[in-house]
Amino acid sequence: MTGVLVLAGTPIGQAGDAPPRLAAELSGADVVAAEDTRRLKRLCSDLGITLSGRVVSYFEGNEQARTPALLEALLAGERVVLVTDAGMPSVSDPGYRLVAAAVEHDVRVTAVPGPSAVLTALAVCGLPVDRFCFEGFLPRKAGERGRRLAALAAEERTMVFFEAPHRTEAALAAMAEALGEDRPAAVCRELTKTHEEVRRGPLGELVAWAAEGVRGEVTIVVEGSSGAPALDTDPGTLRAAVADLEAAGSTRKEAIAEVAKRAGLPKREVYDVVHR
């Protein structure tokens, strides 16, 4: 018989949030593959358990090289438990390669459900969450990041992103540029931890807030597009759209902001067209 691959969710903040099965799976595993063996040691101490199986490191840098040996253990009938630093393996964390290899060789794959920064952020963000999509980490390079966000400008579902604290300001600025400064969003920082903070507001305001510095693990939630029809970006269409909104009672500033949002353009570009 082949073994079993267990993807085990770990706490994203407080050890008390660990699912009840986690301790049993870790203590009974033949092999524990951990993103960070030092964090695993601390987690086991918090849970009051001792590992009986062997422990191997399994992180982004060695994931590809370590997968064949772990697959061999599974094919030999061993129970392999995979844990990452926080949350569910495979969700923007190591795990996909091993899962794919196990599935290809008809090895059973199961999971210990646990805390998730994605679902926790959605629950507390205050934005519509009946439909959502997870976008993970944005590209680090500005050009690639801008293109990714431009492709999401018309996305109607609420979007969830992970981001490093030192890149949060740049990410929010790129979102404001591509999606509009008035797009509602929430920055969820240090979820479930002592210094948990959820900052809600338009993207433009969140950029200014992030300029003061951001610390800790960051999850960003952005409301989807309203679904209003996109505008052509030729100057005549933009000027006419602004004039129509002004005639309906909007201020010029409000009209420019709305047209920029619908056209997927920065407000300054629409402003230049109107005042040219």
Steps between C-alpha positions, in 0.01 A plus 500: 500500500612854434514755778304819556598861446345729762496876441467644848385854568695683771408811704552836331548669836386338822594140577158454658347520153665171398242247380453208742628242250829680446668366815393143424619516139838649591571258784395198294670587171776289352640811335434869569601733218522855637561835332700606807611228741563754776143624481383140501693441821333803664158387379550152644603656832184715500288193426678292764596219264812308402567391144571131449567518126789656315493870413616646167507859382279578201506860383502696175875459451505120527142406414581365157803300619324356808177393328635170352617373841169587664313331217716193552400497868133521402535216251665295774186536712601780735277777632650836405372816668580830330490827695599854407578799719136603527170409337440233238781343295481564123319835544785735404722256693693182419291191431370508145785295352461223757122492463529478121756218526284311749188533284694384193600181686152436646610582856220612728511870588300640789507810719464620856291817455641794686532877523529696177607863460289519183171403666577689821566821308181456298300448818616824665554732202146638482483463120266278296629142527226293336737462203876542519828401335846448647786664310789416734811717481527765229815507284786691658594693184292813449424436133384142552301604806326775305408263217361243743282762669387651169370156405298497824342844453170349383498212751165515679589261783667620819874439466742377765877557482796410718779756532828551681492793746782691326316480165152584630514872417618431143234231454221728623624785279496268197149386591380859530654575160341201327172463687430857610584692816139479616478119484411370851759271657634370829853428618500220757821488700617242754168313494415322830824627657550745786539802271223410256378796295243534224523832317202567273450776243546605137824389341622860477469546876665166570802602292548803723462285812754242376754775428560522876628141499334160530610209716401136524318258274272683255185391317328753271134472404365716215139537394423388146395721212144634507449351156427837338576490129856599418559818307705542189813694575492737205500868608159582356328220689672592825406869472140414417472261793630763741260760358206260539580438865542872568164566337350238732628687806848362566788736566775496240731325745240230566427462130867460410547239772200297380600517134857401584368199691273390215770550239769330705723808486680710762299806600778732391473374140125573489566838663755587231257400223216709645717807548699470182 
